[in-house]
Amino acid sequence: MKIYQLLPTLAFGDAVSNDALALEKVIREMGYKTEIFAESIDARLPKGSAKFVEKLPRLNEKDIILYHLSTGTKLNYRLAQMHCRKVMVYHNITPPQFFEEYSVKAAQLCQNGLEGASYLADKVDYCLAVSEYNKQDLIRMGYTCPIDVLPILIPFDDYAKTPSQQVIDRYSDGYTNLIFTGRIAPNKRQEDVIRAFYDYKKFYNPKSRLILVGGHNGMERYYHRLKSYINALELEDVVFPGHIKFDEILAYYKIADVFLCQSEHEGFCVPLVEAMYFDVPVVFAKKTQTKNIAGEVYTTKVESYTHGRVYDIIVSKEFLGAGDKVLLIDDFLANGKALEGLAALVRDSGAELVGAGIVIEKGFQVGGDLLRSEGIRLESLAIVESMDEEAQTIVFRDDE
């Protein structure tokens, strides 16, 4: 019996690829013969890390394929024809709607991936999901085979290696360093990280810096949109190091004061574990409740006028209660539903709402008047009195 791992791409620094490499080491230590096969192999990886799929040997019924599913590929359909025992390692697939505005190719890959995952629902013998969320995803797709949760294997010994001293020296200058690591992509919601940093820097700590570590290959349009957003905010001290070497990643964790994550979709999110390993405090915006949120919570529904969606806002009772003073900060104020819902959540907790700060208030909509009539102290940096799309003009309300 041999155990072969199969995946579309074995890439340098990629979470799925790192998991496959870590699994290979464990399987070998258990005494089994094993190899990795991929459609594409990153040239930066050590020679011999994997072989191309075309070199996969003839399989027999005792052999095992560990298939890492995370995207759209012909392998999703080829796997069903292989005469061996089939085990899927499910890393989840990003919903295609995140990419539709930025990359037709990426959106189509994700759509093909979801279709391929559904196709395999009755064609594998066993599944390993890297998180409970992923397991529930498989069940929703109709998988009835045994499914267990096996978190991504992270080689923590590698994190003891020497970090880049150049990076440490550059950013050890007395500034508070907020970081987020992960590829520049719409599902990671780097714009929300930037927005939160803007409020923190402007209203609380001007001597602060945001470092967004990650490459933007294939997401150039999204990257340039982020840069335009930063320019529109006139925000300084936002750094994009790009796709970097491992010793530099270690260094950014070493100089980090806070890890700030606003991602809306993750199958596992290795950077959260990395931040915890380096004892970096993690601030994570949880957009929906899953089994990962334990204990009692406060919850309210919030309607976003900008996004046209209703969100469930959830705060653990462990972190909010009587005696706390809360200041709500948001970028835009339109109909006031979002702040109204958050204010209700604060009141339910027994905490004191001291006020709300807004970057831009749309004065021609009812939100501001509504909130002020409820006795909420509301301060806006700018109030738009009117907008004319045809004339392309904006009139701001004079200071009172």
C-alpha positions as CSV (number, residue, x, y, z in Angstrom):
1,M,0.0,0.0,0.0
2,K,1.2,3.5,-0.9
3,I,-0.2,6.9,0.0
4,Y,-0.2,9.5,-2.6
5,Q,-1.2,13.2,-2.1
6,L,-2.8,14.9,-5.0
7,L,-3.5,18.6,-5.4
8,P,-3.8,21.2,-8.3
9,T,-0.8,23.3,-7.2
10,L,2.0,22.9,-4.9
11,A,3.0,26.5,-4.2
12,F,5.6,28.3,-2.1
13,G,4.2,29.6,1.1
14,D,0.6,28.5,0.4
15,A,-1.4,27.1,3.4
16,V,-2.8,24.1,1.4
17,S,0.7,23.3,0.0
18,N,2.3,23.6,3.4
19,D,-0.3,21.2,4.8
20,A,0.5,18.7,2.1
21,L,4.2,18.9,2.8
22,A,3.7,18.5,6.6
23,L,1.4,15.5,6.0
24,E,4.0,13.9,3.8
25,K,6.6,14.1,6.7
26,V,4.1,12.6,9.2
27,I,3.1,9.8,6.8
28,R,6.8,8.9,6.2
29,E,7.5,8.9,9.9
30,M,4.6,6.4,10.3
31,G,6.5,4.1,7.9
32,Y,4.4,4.4,4.8
33,K,5.7,5.1,1.3
34,T,4.3,8.4,0.0
35,E,4.7,11.0,-2.7
36,I,3.1,14.3,-3.7
37,F,1.7,14.9,-7.2
38,A,0.5,18.2,-8.5
39,E,-0.6,19.8,-11.8
40,S,1.6,22.8,-11.1
41,I,4.8,22.9,-9.0
42,D,6.3,26.2,-7.8
43,A,9.9,26.5,-9.0
44,R,10.9,28.1,-5.7
45,L,10.3,24.9,-3.8
46,P,13.2,22.5,-3.1
47,K,13.8,20.1,-6.0
48,G,12.0,16.8,-5.5
49,S,9.2,18.3,-3.4
50,A,6.6,16.8,-5.8
51,K,6.1,15.2,-9.2
52,F,3.7,16.2,-12.0
53,V,0.4,14.5,-12.1
54,E,1.2,12.8,-15.4
55,K,3.8,10.7,-13.5
56,L,1.3,9.3,-11.0
57,P,1.9,5.5,-11.1
58,R,-0.7,2.9,-11.7
59,L,-2.9,2.5,-8.6
60,N,-4.4,-0.6,-7.0
61,E,-7.3,-0.9,-4.7
62,K,-5.1,-0.9,-1.6
63,D,-3.5,2.4,-2.4
64,I,-4.8,5.6,-0.9
65,I,-5.1,9.0,-2.6
66,L,-5.2,12.0,-0.2
67,Y,-6.8,14.7,-2.4
68,H,-6.6,18.3,-1.3
69,L,-9.7,20.1,-2.6
70,S,-9.6,23.9,-2.6
71,T,-10.4,25.2,-6.1
72,G,-11.7,24.3,-9.5
73,T,-9.7,21.8,-11.5
74,K,-10.1,18.8,-13.8
75,L,-8.7,16.7,-10.9
76,N,-12.1,17.1,-9.2
77,Y,-13.5,14.8,-11.9
78,R,-10.5,12.7,-12.6
79,L,-10.4,11.6,-8.9
80,A,-13.7,9.7,-9.3
81,Q,-12.1,7.5,-12.0
82,M,-9.1,6.4,-9.9
83,H,-9.2,2.7,-8.8
84,C,-8.1,3.1,-5.2
85,R,-9.3,4.3,-1.8
86,K,-10.1,8.0,-1.9
87,V,-9.7,10.4,1.0
88,M,-10.5,14.1,0.5
89,V,-8.8,16.8,2.6
90,Y,-11.2,19.6,2.3
91,H,-9.8,23.2,2.7
92,N,-13.0,24.9,1.6
93,I,-13.6,27.0,-1.5
94,T,-14.1,30.8,-1.5
95,P,-17.6,31.8,-2.7
96,P,-17.2,33.1,-6.3
97,Q,-19.2,36.3,-5.6
98,F,-16.2,37.8,-3.7
99,F,-14.2,37.8,-7.0
100,E,-16.8,38.7,-9.6
101,E,-16.0,42.4,-9.5
102,Y,-12.2,41.9,-9.7
103,S,-11.4,38.7,-11.6
104,V,-13.7,36.7,-13.9
105,K,-11.0,33.9,-13.9
106,A,-10.9,33.7,-10.1
107,A,-14.7,33.7,-9.8
108,Q,-15.0,31.0,-12.4
109,L,-12.3,28.8,-10.7
110,C,-14.3,29.0,-7.4
111,Q,-17.6,28.3,-9.1
112,N,-16.0,25.2,-10.9
113,G,-14.5,24.2,-7.5
114,L,-17.9,24.2,-5.8
115,E,-19.4,22.2,-8.7
116,G,-16.6,19.7,-8.5
117,A,-17.0,19.4,-4.7
118,S,-20.7,18.7,-5.1
119,Y,-19.9,16.1,-7.8
120,L,-17.6,14.2,-5.5
121,A,-20.1,14.0,-2.7
122,D,-20.8,10.3,-3.2
123,K,-17.5,9.3,-4.8
124,V,-15.0,9.4,-1.9
125,D,-14.6,7.0,1.0
126,Y,-13.6,9.4,3.7
127,C,-13.1,13.1,4.3
128,L,-10.8,15.1,6.5
129,A,-12.0,18.7,7.0
130,V,-9.5,21.2,8.3
131,S,-12.1,22.9,10.5
132,E,-15.6,22.2,11.9
133,Y,-16.9,24.9,9.5
134,N,-15.5,22.9,6.5
135,K,-17.1,19.7,7.9
136,Q,-20.5,21.4,8.0
137,D,-19.9,22.7,4.5
138,L,-19.4,19.1,3.2
139,I,-22.6,17.9,5.0
140,R,-24.5,20.7,3.4
141,M,-23.3,19.5,0.0
142,G,-24.6,16.0,0.7
143,Y,-21.6,14.1,1.8
144,T,-22.6,11.0,3.8
145,C,-19.2,9.3,4.2
146,P,-17.3,9.5,7.5
147,I,-16.0,13.0,8.1
148,D,-13.4,14.0,10.7
149,V,-11.8,17.3,11.5
150,L,-8.0,17.5,11.2
151,P,-6.6,21.0,11.5
152,I,-3.9,22.1,9.1
153,L,-0.5,20.8,10.3
154,I,1.7,23.8,11.1
155,P,5.4,23.1,11.5
156,F,6.0,25.3,14.5
157,D,9.7,24.4,14.6
158,D,10.1,26.6,11.5
159,Y,8.9,29.6,13.5
160,A,11.9,29.3,15.8
161,K,14.2,30.3,12.8
162,T,16.0,33.6,12.8
163,P,13.8,36.5,11.6
164,S,14.9,39.2,9.2
165,Q,16.9,41.7,11.3
166,Q,16.5,44.3,8.5
167,V,12.7,44.3,8.9
168,I,12.9,44.4,12.7
169,D,15.2,47.4,12.6
170,R,13.1,49.2,10.0
171,Y,9.8,49.0,12.0
172,S,11.1,49.1,15.6
173,D,10.8,52.9,15.8
174,G,8.3,53.5,18.6
175,Y,5.2,53.2,16.3
176,T,2.4,50.8,17.2
177,N,2.4,48.2,14.4
178,L,-0.9,46.7,13.4
179,I,-0.6,43.8,10.9
180,F,-2.6,41.4,8.8
181,T,-1.1,38.6,6.9
182,G,-2.8,36.9,4.0
183,R,-3.1,37.3,0.3
184,I,-4.6,40.6,-0.9
185,A,-8.1,39.3,-1.9
186,P,-11.7,40.6,-1.5
187,N,-12.8,37.8,0.9
188,K,-10.0,39.0,3.3
189,R,-11.7,42.4,3.4
190,Q,-8.5,44.4,3.7
191,E,-10.6,47.5,3.1
192,D,-12.3,46.9,6.4
193,V,-8.9,46.6,8.1
194,I,-7.9,49.9,6.5
195,R,-11.1,51.5,7.7
196,A,-10.6,50.4,11.2
197,F,-6.9,51.5,11.2
198,Y,-8.0,54.9,9.9
199,D,-10.3,55.4,12.9
200,Y,-7.6,54.1,15.3
201,K,-4.9,56.4,13.9
202,K,-7.0,59.5,13.6
203,F,-8.9,59.3,16.9
204,Y,-6.7,57.4,19.2
205,N,-3.1,56.8,18.2
206,P,-1.5,58.9,15.4
207,K,1.8,57.2,15.9
208,S,0.7,53.9,14.4
209,R,1.3,51.9,11.3
210,L,-0.7,49.2,9.4
211,I,1.2,46.5,7.6
212,L,-0.7,44.3,5.1
213,V,1.5,41.4,4.4
214,G,0.6,39.3,1.3
215,G,0.9,39.2,-2.5
216,H,-1.8,40.5,-4.9
217,N,-1.0,38.3,-7.9
218,G,-4.3,37.9,-9.9
219,M,-6.0,40.5,-7.7
220,E,-4.4,43.6,-9.2
221,R,-7.7,45.4,-9.6
222,Y,-8.6,44.9,-6.0
223,Y,-5.1,46.0,-4.8
224,H,-5.3,49.2,-6.8
225,R,-8.7,49.9,-5.4
226,L,-7.3,49.5,-1.9
227,K,-4.6,52.0,-2.8
228,S,-7.2,54.4,-4.1
229,Y,-9.2,54.1,-0.9
230,I,-6.1,54.9,1.2
231,N,-5.4,57.9,-0.9
232,A,-9.0,59.1,-0.6
233,L,-8.8,58.8,3.1
234,E,-5.4,60.7,3.0
235,L,-4.2,58.0,5.2
236,E,-0.4,57.6,5.8
237,D,1.7,54.7,7.2
238,V,0.0,51.8,5.4
239,V,2.6,49.3,4.1
240,F,2.2,46.6,1.5
241,P,5.4,44.4,1.7
242,G,4.0,42.0,-1.0
243,H,4.9,38.3,-1.2
244,I,7.9,38.0,1.0
245,K,10.5,35.5,2.3
246,F,9.8,33.4,5.4
247,D,12.3,35.2,7.6
248,E,10.6,38.4,6.8
249,I,7.2,37.0,7.8
250,L,8.7,36.0,11.1
251,A,10.1,39.5,11.6
252,Y,6.7,41.1,11.0
253,Y,5.2,38.9,13.7
254,K,8.0,39.9,16.0
255,I,7.4,43.6,15.6
256,A,3.6,43.4,15.6
257,D,1.6,44.9,18.5
258,V,-1.8,43.8,17.2
259,F,-3.0,41.3,14.6
260,L,-6.2,42.8,13.0
261,C,-8.4,40.4,10.9
262,Q,-11.7,41.3,9.2
263,S,-11.9,38.4,6.8
264,E,-15.4,37.3,5.8
265,H,-14.5,33.8,4.6
266,E,-11.8,31.4,5.8
267,G,-11.5,27.6,5.7
268,F,-9.0,27.7,8.5
269,C,-7.0,30.9,8.6
270,V,-3.4,29.9,9.5
271,P,-2.3,33.5,10.2
272,L,-4.5,33.6,13.3
273,V,-2.6,30.6,14.7
274,E,0.7,32.2,13.8
275,A,-0.2,35.4,15.6
276,M,-1.2,33.4,18.7
277,Y,2.1,31.5,18.5
278,F,4.0,34.8,18.6
279,D,1.8,36.1,21.5
280,V,0.5,38.9,19.3
281,P,-3.0,40.0,20.5
282,V,-5.7,39.2,17.9
283,V,-8.6,41.4,17.1
284,F,-11.0,39.5,14.8
285,A,-14.3,40.7,13.5
286,K,-16.7,37.8,13.5
287,K,-19.4,38.4,10.9
288,T,-21.5,35.3,11.6
289,Q,-21.9,32.9,14.5
290,T,-20.5,29.4,14.2
291,K,-19.6,26.6,16.6
292,N,-16.3,28.4,17.1
293,I,-18.1,31.0,19.2
294,A,-18.5,29.5,22.7
295,G,-20.6,30.7,25.6
296,E,-23.3,33.3,25.8
297,V,-23.4,36.2,23.4
298,Y,-25.2,39.5,22.7
299,T,-26.6,39.6,19.2
300,T,-28.5,42.0,17.0
301,K,-29.4,42.3,13.3
302,V,-27.8,45.3,11.5
303,E,-28.9,46.5,8.1
304,S,-26.1,47.9,6.0
305,Y,-27.4,50.6,3.6
306,T,-24.0,50.6,1.7
307,H,-23.9,46.8,1.1
308,G,-27.6,46.2,0.9
309,R,-27.4,43.3,3.4
310,V,-28.5,42.4,6.9
311,Y,-25.7,41.2,9.2
312,D,-25.9,39.4,12.5
313,I,-23.6,41.3,14.9
314,I,-22.3,39.1,17.7
315,V,-20.3,40.0,20.8
316,S,-19.4,37.5,23.5
317,K,-20.7,38.5,26.9
318,E,-17.2,37.8,28.2
319,F,-16.0,41.0,26.5
320,L,-18.9,43.5,27.1
321,G,-21.0,44.2,30.1
322,A,-22.0,46.6,32.9
323,G,-19.4,49.2,33.7
324,D,-17.9,49.3,30.2
325,K,-18.0,52.6,28.2
326,V,-18.5,52.2,24.5
327,L,-17.7,54.6,21.6
328,L,-19.1,53.4,18.2
329,I,-17.1,54.4,15.1
330,D,-18.2,54.0,11.5
331,D,-17.2,55.4,8.1
332,F,-20.6,56.3,6.6
333,L,-23.9,57.1,8.1
334,A,-27.0,56.8,5.9
335,N,-30.3,55.6,7.4
336,G,-28.8,54.9,10.8
337,K,-29.9,51.3,11.0
338,A,-26.4,49.9,11.6
339,L,-25.7,52.3,14.5
340,E,-29.2,51.9,15.9
341,G,-28.7,48.1,16.1
342,L,-25.3,48.5,17.7
343,A,-26.6,51.0,20.2
344,A,-29.4,48.5,21.1
345,L,-26.8,45.8,21.7
346,V,-24.7,48.1,24.0
347,R,-27.9,48.9,26.0
348,D,-28.8,45.2,26.3
349,S,-25.3,44.5,27.7
350,G,-25.7,47.1,30.5
351,A,-22.7,49.0,29.2
352,E,-22.7,52.8,28.7
353,L,-22.9,54.2,25.2
354,V,-20.9,57.4,25.3
355,G,-21.4,58.4,21.7
356,A,-20.8,57.7,18.1
357,G,-18.2,59.0,15.6
358,I,-18.8,59.1,11.9
359,V,-16.4,60.0,9.1
360,I,-19.0,61.1,6.5
361,E,-22.7,61.6,7.3
362,K,-25.3,61.8,4.6
363,G,-27.3,64.7,5.9
364,F,-30.0,64.3,3.3
365,Q,-31.0,60.9,4.8
366,V,-32.7,60.3,8.1
367,G,-30.0,58.5,10.1
368,G,-28.4,61.4,11.8
369,D,-31.6,63.0,13.0
370,L,-33.0,59.7,14.1
371,L,-30.0,58.9,16.3
372,R,-29.7,62.4,17.8
373,S,-33.4,62.3,18.6
374,E,-32.7,59.1,20.7
375,G,-30.2,61.1,22.8
376,I,-27.1,59.6,21.2
377,R,-24.2,62.0,21.0
378,L,-23.2,61.9,17.4
379,E,-20.1,63.6,15.9
380,S,-19.4,63.6,12.1
381,L,-16.2,64.8,10.5
382,A,-18.2,65.9,7.4
383,I,-21.9,66.1,6.6
384,V,-23.0,65.9,3.0
385,E,-26.0,68.2,2.5
386,S,-26.8,67.1,-1.1
387,M,-25.4,65.2,-4.1
388,D,-26.1,65.7,-7.8
389,E,-25.0,62.7,-9.9
390,E,-25.7,64.4,-13.2
391,A,-23.8,67.6,-12.3
392,Q,-21.2,65.6,-10.3
393,T,-21.4,67.9,-7.4
394,I,-21.4,67.5,-3.6
395,V,-22.5,70.1,-1.2
396,F,-21.3,69.9,2.4
397,R,-23.2,71.3,5.3
398,D,-21.5,74.3,7.0
399,D,-20.3,73.9,10.5
400,E,-22.9,74.9,13.0
